[in-house]
Amino acid sequence: MSEISITQFIGILAAAANIGIAVMIIILLGERSHAAWTRVRLKAEELTGVKEDFARQVEDAVKAVQTLHESIADLKNQVTRAEQDLESLTRRHKETDLPFGYTATIVDIVDRRYRTWRVVVRNADLGAQAGSFSHPAHKWIEGRFYEVPAPNMEYAVQAMQQRFLLRDGFTVDPAPLRGSVAEAPAPAASLEAAISAI
């Protein structure tokens, strides 16, 4: 074989060194790109997980909002039904007179030591101003019954007369016994005559 000169040998050696350096650079770049690719892949997986979490949260929020809308609609229906029931009860209450013989109990002067005495309070002026026989104020002509706790009937009448003043047109009397004819409402003809007399 031919002899290689030192210059050629140094040239070959320099070329081999360059090739070695190039191979090492390629290997280092490969390792770096692999590490970078792994980081990118892990970051992508992390972002995908975050995206799925957000999608799940959004889906849960949409379901919650839908449930709330349904609940609100249900509550609106309940409110509407309650308002209708209230209106119906109010109308029925206005159209229905108090039951015959209705008695109210005075609660602010309750004294359990005494029995209750039944008194009737009347005011012909209030009843005459009512205009209609079905109007609740008309009941003042017939009288309204009250149960008053007191030591005797005289004291019960006095206690109610202090509450319903004579100067305002009220009269307080002992009430007839329950179920007696005197407790029955007067016929319409006699009531009309009483009103026209006033």
Beta strands, then each sheet from edge to edge (+ up, - down):
strand 1: 103-105
strand 2: 116-122
strand 3: 144-149
strand 4: 171-174
sheet 1: 1+ 3+ 2- 4+
end
